[in-house]
Amino acid sequence: DRHKIGREAFIERVWQWVQQYKSRIQNQHRRLGVSCDWSRERFTLDEGLSKAVREVFVRLYEEGLIYRGERIINWCPSCMSA
């Protein structure tokens, strides 16, 4: 449970997962024919990008474009994540 282990430990586990699976996911994308500039690939928690993601999230929330509501979502009861 990500809430029990705390933010820092959770982030550390995320980075471990990224190191383990990043190349596999990249290879899957290439085999699917994904066409992009691979030198510009980024991960959400990369330095700089993470700050930009937070800033945009806050702005969208303040504009009412991100909200909590009664909707059907793909929820994983094991990971407790959408």
ZALUMSE-180522 format. One line per 10 residues: number of its first residue (from 1); for each residue x, y, z of N, C-alpha, C. Coordinates in Angstrom, 1 decimal, padded with zeros to 4 digits, always signed. Atoms other than C-alpha are relative to their C-alpha. Layout:
N
NUM) X/Y/Z/X/Y/Z/X/Y/Z  ... $
This chain:
82
1) +000.8/-001.2/+000.0/+000.0/+000.0/+000.0/+000.9/+001.2/+000.0  -000.9/-001.1/+000.2/+001.6/+003.2/-001.2/-000.1/+001.0/+001.2  +000.2/-001.0/-001.1/+000.1/+005.2/+001.7/+000.8/-000.5/+001.3  -000.7/+000.5/-001.2/+001.7/+002.9/+004.4/+001.5/+000.2/-000.1  -001.5/-000.1/+000.2/+005.2/+003.1/+002.9/+000.5/+001.4/+000.0  -000.4/-001.4/+000.1/+005.2/+006.8/+002.5/+000.5/+000.4/-001.4  -000.3/-000.6/+001.3/+006.0/+009.1/-000.4/+001.4/-000.4/-000.5  -001.4/+000.2/+000.4/+009.8/+008.7/-000.5/+000.2/-001.5/-000.4  -000.2/+001.4/+000.3/+009.7/+004.9/-000.4/-000.8/-000.4/-001.2  +000.8/+000.3/+001.2/+006.9/+004.8/-003.0/+000.8/+000.5/-001.2 $
11) -000.8/-000.5/+001.1/+009.0/+007.0/-005.3/+001.2/-000.8/-000.3  -001.1/+000.9/+000.2/+012.0/+004.8/-004.8/-000.4/-001.3/-000.7  +000.5/+001.3/+000.7/+009.9/+001.7/-005.8/-000.4/+000.3/-001.4  +000.4/-000.3/+001.4/+008.6/+003.5/-008.9/+001.3/+000.1/-000.8  -001.2/-000.1/+000.8/+012.2/+004.3/-010.0/+000.6/-001.4/-000.2  -000.5/+001.4/+000.2/+013.2/+000.6/-009.4/-000.8/-000.7/-001.1  +000.9/+000.6/+001.0/+010.2/-000.5/-011.5/+000.5/+000.6/-001.4  -000.4/-000.6/+001.3/+011.3/+002.0/-014.3/+001.3/-000.6/-000.5  -001.2/+000.6/+000.4/+014.8/+000.6/-014.3/-000.1/-001.4/-000.5  +000.2/+001.4/+000.4/+013.5/-002.9/-014.5/-000.7/-000.2/-001.3 $
21) +000.9/+000.2/+001.1/+010.9/-002.4/-017.2/+000.1/+001.0/-001.2  +000.0/-001.0/+001.0/+011.8/+000.7/-019.2/+000.4/-000.5/-001.4  -000.5/+000.5/+001.3/+013.8/-001.1/-022.0/-001.0/-000.9/-000.6  +001.0/+001.0/+000.5/+011.1/-003.8/-022.3/-001.1/+000.8/-000.6  +001.1/-000.8/+000.5/+008.4/-001.1/-022.8/+000.4/+000.7/-001.3  -000.5/-000.7/+001.2/+010.6/+000.8/-025.3/+000.0/-001.0/-001.2  +000.0/+001.0/+001.1/+011.1/-002.4/-027.3/-001.4/-000.4/-000.5  +001.4/+000.3/+000.4/+007.4/-003.2/-027.3/-000.5/+001.1/-000.9  +000.5/-001.1/+000.8/+006.7/+000.3/-028.6/+000.6/+000.0/-001.4  -000.7/+000.1/+001.3/+009.3/-000.1/-031.4/-000.6/-001.1/-000.8 $
31) +000.5/+001.1/+000.8/+007.9/-003.5/-032.4/-001.4/+000.3/-000.5  +001.4/-000.4/+000.4/+004.4/-001.9/-032.5/+000.1/+001.0/-001.2  -000.1/-001.0/+001.1/+005.8/+000.6/-035.0/-000.1/+001.5/+000.5  +000.1/-001.4/-000.5/+005.7/+003.7/-032.7/+001.1/+000.8/-000.6  -001.0/-000.9/+000.6/+007.5/+006.5/-034.5/+000.1/+001.3/+000.8  -000.2/-001.2/-000.8/+009.0/+009.2/-032.4/+001.5/+000.3/+000.1  -001.4/-000.3/-000.3/+012.3/+010.9/-031.5/+000.3/-000.6/+001.3  -000.3/+000.7/-001.3/+013.5/+008.4/-028.9/+001.0/+000.8/+000.9  -000.9/-000.7/-000.8/+016.2/+010.8/-027.8/-000.7/+001.0/+000.9  +000.7/-001.0/-000.8/+013.5/+013.1/-026.4/-001.0/-000.7/+000.9 $
41) +000.9/+000.7/-000.9/+011.6/+010.4/-024.5/+000.2/+000.4/+001.4  +000.0/-000.5/-001.3/+010.7/+011.4/-021.0/-000.9/-000.9/+000.9  +000.8/+000.7/-000.9/+009.3/+009.7/-017.9/-000.6/+001.1/+001.0  +000.8/-001.0/-000.8/+006.7/+011.6/-015.7/+000.8/+000.5/+001.2  -000.7/-000.4/-001.2/+009.1/+011.7/-012.7/+001.4/+000.5/-000.3  -001.3/-000.6/+000.3/+012.2/+012.9/-014.6/+000.1/+001.4/+000.5  -000.2/-001.3/-000.5/+013.7/+016.0/-013.1/-000.5/+001.1/-001.0  +000.5/-001.1/+000.9/+012.1/+019.2/-014.5/-001.4/-000.3/-000.5  +001.4/+000.4/+000.5/+009.2/+017.3/-016.1/-000.9/-000.2/+001.1  +000.9/+000.2/-001.1/+007.8/+016.4/-012.7/-000.5/+001.3/+000.5 $
51) +000.5/-001.3/-000.4/+007.6/+020.0/-011.7/-001.0/+000.6/-001.0  +001.0/-000.5/+001.0/+005.9/+020.9/-015.0/-001.3/-000.7/+000.1  +001.2/+000.8/-000.1/+003.4/+018.1/-014.5/-000.8/+000.5/+001.2  +000.7/-000.6/-001.2/+002.5/+019.4/-011.0/-000.6/+001.3/-000.3  +000.6/-001.3/+000.3/+002.1/+022.9/-012.2/-001.2/+000.0/-000.9  +001.2/+000.1/+000.9/-000.2/+021.9/-015.1/-001.2/-000.6/+000.8  +001.1/+000.7/-000.7/-002.2/+019.6/-012.8/-000.7/+001.1/+000.9  +000.7/-001.0/-000.9/-002.8/+022.5/-010.3/-000.8/+001.0/-000.8  +000.7/-001.0/+000.9/-003.7/+024.9/-013.1/-001.3/-000.6/-000.5  +001.2/+000.7/+000.5/-006.2/+022.4/-014.6/-001.0/-000.2/+001.1 $
61) +000.9/+000.1/-001.2/-007.6/+021.8/-011.1/-000.7/+001.3/+000.3  +000.5/-001.3/-000.3/-008.0/+025.5/-010.5/-001.0/+000.4/-001.0  +000.9/-000.3/+001.1/-009.8/+025.8/-013.9/-001.2/-000.9/+000.0  +001.1/+000.9/-000.1/-012.2/+023.1/-012.9/+000.0/-001.2/-001.0  -000.1/+001.0/+001.0/-011.0/+020.7/-015.5/+000.4/-001.4/+000.6  -000.3/+001.2/-000.8/-009.8/+018.1/-012.9/-000.8/+000.1/+001.2  +000.8/+000.0/-001.1/-012.2/+017.2/-010.3/-000.4/-001.4/+000.5  +000.5/+001.3/-000.5/-013.6/+014.3/-008.2/-001.5/+000.0/-000.3  +001.4/+000.1/+000.4/-016.9/+013.0/-009.4/-000.4/-001.5/+000.0  +000.6/+001.4/+000.0/-019.1/+009.9/-009.6/+000.1/-000.5/-001.5 $
71) -000.2/+000.5/+001.4/-017.7/+008.2/-012.8/+000.5/-001.4/+000.1  -000.6/+001.3/+000.1/-016.8/+004.7/-013.8/+001.5/+000.2/-000.4  -001.4/-000.1/+000.3/-013.0/+004.3/-013.8/+000.6/-001.4/+000.1  -000.8/+001.3/-000.1/-010.5/+001.4/-014.2/+000.8/+000.1/+001.3  -000.6/+000.0/-001.3/-009.6/+000.9/-010.6/+000.6/-001.4/+000.4  -000.6/+001.2/-000.4/-007.1/-001.7/-009.4/-000.1/-000.1/+001.5  +000.1/+000.2/-001.4/-008.1/-002.9/-005.9/+001.2/-000.4/+000.7  -001.3/+000.5/-000.6/-004.7/-004.5/-005.4/+001.0/+001.2/+000.1  -001.0/-001.1/-000.1/-002.6/-001.4/-006.3/-000.7/+001.2/+000.6  +000.8/-001.2/-000.4/-005.4/+001.0/-005.2/+000.4/+001.2/-000.8 $
81) -000.4/-001.0/+001.0/-004.7/+003.0/-008.3/-000.9/-000.1/-001.2  +000.8/+000.0/+001.3/-006.5/+004.0/-011.5/+001.0/-000.2/-001.2 $
